[in-house]
Amino acid sequence: MASSLPREVKNVLVCGGAGYIGSHTVLELTRQSDSTVYILDNLSTGYEKTIPKSDRVVFINGDVSDVDFVDREVFSKYKIDAVMHFCALIVVPESVTNPLKYYDNNVVGTLRLLQVMQKHEVPYFIFSSTAAVFGIPETSPIDPSAATVPINPYGETKLVVERMLRWCSEAYGLKFASLRYFNACGADKEINIGECHKPESHLIPIILQVALGQRENVQVFGDDYNTVDGTCVRDYIHVTDLATAHIRALEYLAKGGKSDVFNLGSGLGYTVKEVVDACRKVTGHPIPAVVSPRRGGDPDSLVAGSKKAEEVLGWTRKYDSIEKIVETAWRWHKNNPHGFDHAH
Ligand SMILES: O=c1ccn([C@@H]2O[C@H](COP(=O)(O)OP(=O)(O)O[C@H]3O[C@H](CO)[C@H](O)[C@H](O)[C@H]3O)[C@@H](O)[C@H]2O)c(=O)[nH]1
């Protein structure tokens, strides 16, 4: 396919490219551009099986925070034109009990990467941020300009990096886009890759494990929130649509767009009960649900205002209903009930 990226963006480094969102982005880069894609991943939470077999994809097994290694084996060897950075710890409750681990990995790790990038004068950086930077939002849908008051260390570490990027942009001319994901879910429609966390903590994979008979029921964490049915509202966005947004963002920067932050969601909120219902409909399984106590750190509702990403980046979504998203996740989970362990 003809490249949608400007000619000068020949080599894109995807840090964390064997993870869930990273691997879908690598795939879209191979589909939507002519660039060579370099994947840097230490396979701590990612899977080698996600890596496409293509002469335009180069896998480098290593740790993004190992400055010497990254300098020697990546930036000194290849002329990298742009970096997409997906490596991060993402489990909110763990960040509350072990904040230093999160600051070390998410903040220090990114700082080290930026230092090597600066040395090699890499101009473009696409950063995986999160809706967790908002904390408990005052408005819905949430505009990217809304106040950022994280309520957990995970969100805080992402916000620290967002702020660091602004100063790097002023001081060194780095061009960046911070992309705040809402709830990533679903799986590629054609290739056998999908969502697999160990242990699993995300809602849709857990519900589908019930449908597969691997769990007896899904626990609904709290039904006394200030929402239509008392369960939390989230904005579920298909991982392929998220992946595409990274390519739009890089195009935008490479064509002279100014560094900025963007929200990425569908603008549609679904309660936990509505997500369970959608999964019942798609799978045909009764999926027993049990109301359980609230989980710490859950805001009532998080729905993205994504107009800015649409208007400024020209981002469009392919998936606009929860059922269509769940269908792709179900295909992956049915074909790979043990995740990547036995995947082919
Ligand atoms: O077994 C479960 C799992 C989840 N939930 C509920 O389902 C909703 C979605 O939970 P997820 O764990 O799937 O996702 P989160 O909204 O907690 O987290 C997402 O958004 C966060 C920022 O808000 C982080 O970015 C995180 O990595 C990302 O997955 C929440 O209300 C949660 O309480 C349940 O009721 N039962």
The ligand as a Tripos MOL2 file, in Angstrom:
@<TRIPOS>MOLECULE
LIG
   36    38     1     0     0
SMALL
NO_CHARGES

@<TRIPOS>ATOM
      1 O1        -13.7460   -7.9450   36.8450 O.2       1 LIG1
      2 C1        -14.0170   -6.7580   36.6210 C.ar      1 LIG1
      3 C2        -13.1220   -5.8740   35.9720 C.ar      1 LIG1
      4 C3        -13.5200   -4.5600   35.7890 C.ar      1 LIG1
      5 N1        -14.7120   -4.1280   36.2440 N.ar      1 LIG1
      6 C4        -15.1240   -2.7390   36.0280 C.3       1 LIG1
      7 O2        -15.1110   -2.5040   34.6370 O.3       1 LIG1
      8 C5        -14.6980   -1.1730   34.3560 C.3       1 LIG1
      9 C6        -13.5170   -1.2360   33.4150 C.3       1 LIG1
     10 O3        -12.4130   -1.8070   34.1130 O.3       1 LIG1
     11 P1        -11.0510   -2.2030   33.4190 P.3       1 LIG1
     12 O4        -10.1690   -2.7590   34.4850 O.co2     1 LIG1
     13 O5        -11.2990   -3.0310   32.2140 O.co2     1 LIG1
     14 O6        -10.4960   -0.8110   32.8940 O.3       1 LIG1
     15 P2        -10.2170    0.5310   33.7130 P.3       1 LIG1
     16 O7        -11.2910    1.5180   33.3100 O.co2     1 LIG1
     17 O8         -9.9940    0.3270   35.1380 O.co2     1 LIG1
     18 O9         -8.7880    0.8850   33.1550 O.3       1 LIG1
     19 C7         -8.5170    1.4680   31.9210 C.3       1 LIG1
     20 O10        -8.3740    2.8250   32.0880 O.3       1 LIG1
     21 C8         -7.4070    3.1940   33.0210 C.3       1 LIG1
     22 C9         -7.4550    4.6780   33.0790 C.3       1 LIG1
     23 O11        -8.6700    5.1210   33.5890 O.3       1 LIG1
     24 C10        -6.0420    2.6510   32.6250 C.3       1 LIG1
     25 O12        -5.5710    3.3170   31.4650 O.3       1 LIG1
     26 C11        -6.1080    1.1560   32.3840 C.3       1 LIG1
     27 O13        -4.8850    0.6500   31.8930 O.3       1 LIG1
     28 C12        -7.2020    0.8750   31.4120 C.3       1 LIG1
     29 O14        -7.3680   -0.4640   31.1560 O.3       1 LIG1
     30 C13       -14.3760   -0.5290   35.7060 C.3       1 LIG1
     31 O15       -15.4660    0.2070   36.1190 O.3       1 LIG1
     32 C14       -14.1630   -1.7280   36.6330 C.3       1 LIG1
     33 O16       -14.4820   -1.4750   37.9770 O.3       1 LIG1
     34 C15       -15.6050   -4.9730   36.8770 C.ar      1 LIG1
     35 O17       -16.6820   -4.5750   37.2950 O.2       1 LIG1
     36 N2        -15.2160   -6.2780   37.0510 N.ar      1 LIG1
@<TRIPOS>BOND
     1     1     2 2
     2     2     3 ar
     3     2    36 ar
     4     3     4 ar
     5     4     5 ar
     6     5     6 1
     7     5    34 ar
     8     6     7 1
     9     6    32 1
    10     7     8 1
    11     8     9 1
    12     8    30 1
    13     9    10 1
    14    10    11 1
    15    11    12 2
    16    11    13 1
    17    11    14 1
    18    14    15 1
    19    15    16 2
    20    15    17 1
    21    15    18 1
    22    18    19 1
    23    19    20 1
    24    19    28 1
    25    20    21 1
    26    21    22 1
    27    21    24 1
    28    22    23 1
    29    24    25 1
    30    24    26 1
    31    26    27 1
    32    26    28 1
    33    28    29 1
    34    30    31 1
    35    30    32 1
    36    32    33 1
    37    34    35 2
    38    34    36 ar
@<TRIPOS>SUBSTRUCTURE
     1 LIG1         1 GROUP 0 **** ****
